[in-house]
Amino acid sequence: MKPTRPPEIELLLLVCVVDLSPERTAQLIQFLDQHSIDWERLHSLANRHRITPFLYRTLQQIPNTPSDFLETLQRECRAIVTDNLLKIREYERINTLLTDQGIEHIVYKGVYLLKHCYPNNGLRGIGDFDILVKRATLYKSIQILASDNYQLGPAYTHYQRYNEQVMLDDLHEVSLFKSFFDTSYFDIDLHWEIECLNKKYGSIHLEDILDHPDFSHEGQILLLVIHHGLINIWQNISYINDLYFSLKDKTINWPWLLQKLNQYQLETVFMVGLLWCQQIWGLSIPTTIQETLTADHLSSLTGQYEENWTVPSSVLAVNPGLKQIAFFTKCQNKLATRLKIYTTYSINFIFHASMVNIGKRRLYIPKELGFIAILIRVIKPLHRLLPTRQ
Amino acid sequence: MPFTPTTQIQLVPNQSSSVLGQETILLNYELGNYYELNEVGGFIWSQLQEKKSLSVQEIQAGILNEFDVEPAICEQELTLFLDNLLREKLITIESAP
């Protein structure tokens, strides 16, 4: 069953337009006449869903929008636009830097979407630069970026002391950052594989994208579905917008895309996003796929995902892995796939490398001994409960 | 004033912009400066982006076609605006042969 949407969420969906038509203007005016809007909540939800630019651009054309509300949005949007312009330029510089040094790579999500899919470079904010390189060139890439004053995040430096090969096996990305103004930073998430749930379940490497140059955009959509739909359970309306703009007016090889999604059992996760693209944006979809979108099961599933839209991000950040597998298994109709999801999640939970603080020492526990780290984490709080000797 | 009706105007490469509703946000990377253009300024900027190079009289004709403004005021304001852009190193100019 579809949850009843709060008026603030309904309004956020209505403002998601590029060019405001007279019909949508009338619809918005009527909606605002009929509903009492909690403007503070609307503002908070717009930030939570990362669609402040759409809210500002649309509401500034709607009469009687509170002026102080619009001024607040305008300030925020100016900051987003300025940040984007600086980041796009910085990415172009990094792109040249890596290319000149022979590092094959792609950028995906934020910068890619703004440069290649969105009609305006201020319609979404850019967070980190997500760059995918080959596993074999990771350390060379880090060196190149380090020589350009990017610093490796503190969480990764111990790997450099311990064993670089171990880092490649334990992790799938490292973060690098560089200060550019005051307290502002350029952040790079340098990936050498994109985990689909976890490494044991499946991973995508740069070679998987580069080996099919004719379908590189479809490859970008696959990465988007993994990040937005699987890992982040479609929790933001901006994720729907990203999917919409990556499909709109693009020549998509649908059989190839669906086959790739199916390879990782992501087809239903994608369909959930696609259904919203149609409902919110009126996206035209090939008739063969349209039949799948009308299934009752998909509508019900979309409603369950949508319940997360009013849950604060901080709450969704608690045990995100459990939420991911809960929704991912709901998207599967084969028992074998569900079992694979549970099994790989459990193995990954127990056998993953970690750093444990014992006294003043910080110990690295390799993934093979991951159960020891779990034991230490269980015992440490219990130990604190024991009475101390006088 | 260096502008005549046939002076050709071009944007410098070291800048970037974005349209935010009625205004246009500009960054000049070389000087590290930030600018906000109003609707008319944004219109001129978008014309220069689209056509790459325009003469002053072509810009003026575009403004008169798009906005309700007296030609004399348009010319005066346009010259002032272009002068500001030139001073901020956002455009280059070339006199017609």
Interface residues (C-beta under 8 A of the other chain):
Chain A: P53 Y56 R57 Q60 Q74 C77 R78 V81 T82 N84 L85 L86 I88 R89 N120 N121 G122
Chain B: S16 S17 S18 V19 L20 G21 Q22 I25 L27 Y29 Y34 E36
